[in-house]
């Protein structure tokens, strides 16, 4: 006769009951892991080298190799970025991180995941090692219901925070990284990073801090177009467009005039320009995951494929590009003190988020009228629609 083990019996086998209590008995919890080293404002010795292969369009996988220099043997902790600027929360997609293998001098190095902080990986650097060599993958969701799709047959959105581990104990601004990316043959791309060289389908970028790297994503596409929005300016502002189809890249004169007015109106509004160049990254796609994320020298914008071909026919969402661009002043150049963190694993605090986002939301809508993205009346209607939404949707009636 086949024996049946009841669930309650399985539980008792896995978690034996404590012995009968006696006077003075105190059950002790398992000890906590050692604290992760706090970031310090000191330079990290050496340059991290990072290679990303973004050519696996069918399986939507980023393949990564990374070399992290080390000063000598001993315990080290590697961190996966968790708290992301612009997301204002612990949104680093650790669930998409896979296949980590670490070696030193060609020999395997064992690692363990921290039992409390799941974005931390503990390593014992062996004697004689000068670098930890890593291989891993970032698994982009294959469909929208599983998360934000970063790879389609026509477009790649590479956010560097998804494809990097970094050493604990240092400000992100003090860790230098030399990044490279391999894209499908013939594709164009836009990014705030500056190219050092290109060979064999791989682009090598100039060395930047980890802080700047994470702040400088790439939009790459089979169908790509770049437009100079401030011709002849000493400080370039460029529009980089990728799309599902080549015909969507056509920009009419009215749209082009509005786009070229954007930097000029921003300079009049703020009276300053604090970047050495700026790249608007714009994806026109029904297939790429939604993205609206600000950076100091660029911004990620994903919108409807007909953004240009149906210019003037859609009001809602027309302020996306101005909003993200204006964040370069409000949110990046000037940021609430408790939203700034020294690395990507120190928790952010959002007490002044209403200024960071609320003020930029207002300026973005105002800028749609000043540039011609919308008419003055449409911009006023958009503000009124938003105010009416808050008047008629008390917080807990729509989000318990």
N, C-alpha and C positions, 0 to 999 in steps of 0.2 A: 504494500500500500504506500502510495506516495505521501511523504510528510509535507505538511503545510506549516510554514513559519509565519506566525502572525506579525503584523507591523509592530505591535507593542513589544514582542519578544526581540525583534531586530533592534529596536531602540534600546532595550535593556542590555543587549550585547555590545552595542556601540558605546553606550554611556552608562557604565556600571553605577548603581546607586551607591552613595556614600555610606560608610558604616554607621551603625546606630550612634546617635549623638551622645556624647558624654559631657559631663560638666567640664567646662574650660575648652572644649573642642572649637576651633575656628578654622574653617576651610579657606585656604588661600588661593587667590586667582593666579593663573600663570603670569610670569613676569612680562612686562611690556618690552618691546624691542628698544634698542638704544635710540636716543633722539637723533634725528637727522641734523647734520651740521647746518647751522644758520648761515645765510649768505653774508660775506664780508666784502668790503669795498677795496679789494686788492686784485691785482692782475693775475689771471690764470696763466701758468707757464706753458708756452707753446700754442700752436694753432690747431683747432679741431678741423679735420677734413671730412667733408660730407658729400657723398655721391648719391643721386637719386635717379632711378630709371623709371620714366613715366610712359613707357611705350606699350605696356600690357593693357590695351584698350578693351579687349574682349572680357578679361577677368577683373578689370578695374582694380589693379594692384600696383601700388608704388613699391619698388624694390630698392632697398637702402643699404649702403655700406658707409661705415663711419669709423674714423680713427681718432681716438682721444688720447693725447699724450699724457703720460703719468710721470711723476717725479721719482717714484721708487715703490718698493713693496709696502703692503699694508691694506687696511680696509678702505674702501671707497664706495660712495653711493652715487648712482646715476639716476637722474630724474627725467620723467616725461612731463612736458608742460601741461599743467592742470588749470591754473587760473589765467584766463586769456583776456587781455585788453580788448575793449570793444564789446566783448560778450558779458563783461562785468560779473563773471561767476566761474565756478569750477567746471568748465565745459570741455576741457581737453578730451578728445575721443579715445580714451585708453582702450575701449572695447574694440577698436579697429587696429590696435597694435598687436603684431603676431610674429612668431618664428624667431625670437631673439637667440642668437648664437654669439658668444664672446670668445675670442682667442687672444693670446699674447705670444709673440715670437712663434706663431704657427701652432701653438698648443692650446687645447680647450681650457677655458677658465670657467669654473662653476659660478653660478649666480643664484641668488634667492630673492624672491619678492618680499618686500616688507610686509609684515602681517597686519599692519594698521594702515599705513599710507600706500595704497595700491598703485601709485604712480612712481614709486621708488624701488630701485633694484640695487641690492647690496652685492658687492664684489670684493674678493680678496686678491689684490694685485700680487702676482708672483714675483719672486726674486729675479732680478735681471731684466724685467719688462720695462720698455720705454714707452709703450702705447698699448691701449686696449683697442682691439679691432672688432667691430660689431657688424653683424648682418641681421636684418629684420625686414618686415614688410608692414605697410599700411594698407589695410583692406577697405577700400572705398565701398560704401553700400552699393548694391547692384540695382536697387529700386528705391523709390522715394519713401515707401512705408518703412524701410529699414534705417533711414537716416538721410543725411544730406549727400547726394551723389556728387562726387568730385571728378569723375572720369566718364565721358561719353565717347562715342565714336568720332565726334567732331571737336570736343573741347576738353581741356584739362585745367582744373583749378588746383594748383599746388600751394597749400598753406604749410609753410616750413615747420610750424609747431607740431604737425602731425607726423613728421618724419625725422625727428631728432631726439636724442637723449643728451643730457648735459651734466657735468659734474656738480654735485652739491657743494655749497660752501663759498660761492662766489656770486657777486652781482652779475646779472646777465650782460650788463654793459661792459664787463671786464673779461668776458670770454670771447676770444676771437675765433671766427669760423671762416673757412674757405669752402664755399658751396659750389656744386656743379649739378647740372641736370641734363639728362638725355631725353629728347622729345622725338615723336615720330618724324620721319623724314619729310621735309618740305613744310613743316608747320612754322607759323610765326608766333611770337609771344610778346607780352608786355609785362614789365616789372620795374620797380624803383631801383633794383640792383643794377650795378654797372658791370658790363661784360669785360672780362680780362682777355679771353680768347675763345675760339670755337674750333673744334676738330672732330671728325668722325661722328657727327651728329650730336656731340656733347658740347654744351656751353659751360665754360668756367667763369665764375664771377669773381670780382675783386673781394679781398678779405674784408669782412665787416664784423661788428660785434653780434653776439647772439640776439641781443635786444633789437638791433636793426634788421637782422635776418628774419626773425619772426614777424616783424613789422613790414615785410616786403614780399608779399605773395606773388605768384605768377598766374596769369591767365594766358593759356596757349590754345591755338586752334588751327584746324585744317583750313578754315576760312577766317582770315585775319586782316585787319586794316589799322594803320596808325595815322592819326591826323594831328597836325601841329595846331594847337589852339591859341598860341600867342606868337605868331610868326615874327622872327627877328629879335625876340626878347632875349636878354642875357640869361634869364631864368626860364627855361623851357617848361611849358605845360602841354602835355600830350594826351590824346584820347586813343586808347587801345581797345579795339572792338573785335570780339570773336562771336561767331553766330552758327546756328544749325545749318544755314544755307547761305550760299554766296550772295544771293540777291538781297538779303537782309542788311548787307553792309552799305547799301546806297544811302547817302545822307543828303537830304534836300537842302536848298539854300536857307530856308527859314530855320531849320534845326541847326545848321552849321553856324548861323549868326548867333543863335542863343547860346550855343556851346562856347563860342569865342568871346561872348560877353561875360561868361561866368568868372574867369580870373580877373578881368578888369573891374567888375562890380565888387568882387571880394576884396581887392586891393583898396577900393574906395571905402568900403565898409570898415575894414580893419586898419587901414593905413600902414600896413606892413606886409612883407613876404619873408617867411622864415625858413623856406626850403631852398635847396640848390637846384631842384627840378621836381616836377610832380607828374605822375602818370595815373590818369583815370582808367581803371580796368572795367570794361563793360561787356557783359555776356548777354546775347539775345537768344534765349533758349527756353524751350519747354521741357528739356531733359536734364539740364544741370540743376543741382540743388540750389535752393534759394540762398542768396548771399547779399548782405548789405553790411559791409564792415569797413570802418575807417582806419587809416594809417597815416603816419606823418607825411610821407611823400607819395602816397598812392591811396586808392580806395577800391574795394571790391563791390561791384554792382551787377546783379543779375535781374533782368526784367523781361518783359514779354518780347517775343520775336519781332513783333510789328512796331517796336518803339520808334523807329524812323519811318517805316513805310506807311504808318497810320498816324504820323505826327499831327498833333492838334486835336485828335478825336478822343483821346483818353485823358482824364484829369487826375483820377486817383493814381498815386504812385509817381506822378510826374516830378515830384520834388526829391526823388531818391538821389540822383546824381548831385544836385546842389547840397543836399543835407550831408552826404558823406564827405564831400569836398570841404565844406565849412568846418567839419570836425578837425581838420588839420590845424585850425586856430583854436577852436573850443573843444578840448578833449585831448589833443596831442601836444601842441605848443604850450597850452595852459590846461592843466589837469587838476581836479580836486585832489588835495594832498593825500587823503586816505584811499584813493583809488590807485595811487602809484605804489608799486611794490618793487623790491630789488631783484626778484627773479620771478619765475612763472609758477612757483609752488607756495609762495607766501599768500595767504588769503587777502583778497581785496575787500574794501568796505565801501558801501554805496550811499553814504549819507548825503552827498551832494550830487547824486545822479540826476536829480531834477534840473540842475543847472547844466550838467554835461549833455543830457539828452533833450531836456525841455527847451532850453534856450536855442540849441542847434535846430530843433524842430521848427521853432518860430522863424529863425533866420533863413532856414531852408525854404520855407513857404514864401517869405518875403522875396527871396532871391529869384524864385520862379517868375515873379512879375517884373523884377528889375532887369532880368536877362531876356525875357521873351519865351521861357519855357511854357508859361501860361499868360493869359491876359490878366490885367489887374483884377477884373471882376471874378475870374476863375480862381485866382489866388485867395481873394477874400471869401469866396464860397467854400474853398477847401478849409480855411480856418474856421468858418462857421460850422461846417459839417463836423469837424473834429470837436469843437466846443459842445455841440449838441449831443455828440456821442457820449461825452462824459456826464452831461446833464441827465441823460436818460439810461445810463448803464452803471448804476452803483456797483462798486467792486465785487462784492460777494454774490451779486445776482448773476454774474457771468463767470466768475472764477472762485469757487468755494475754497 
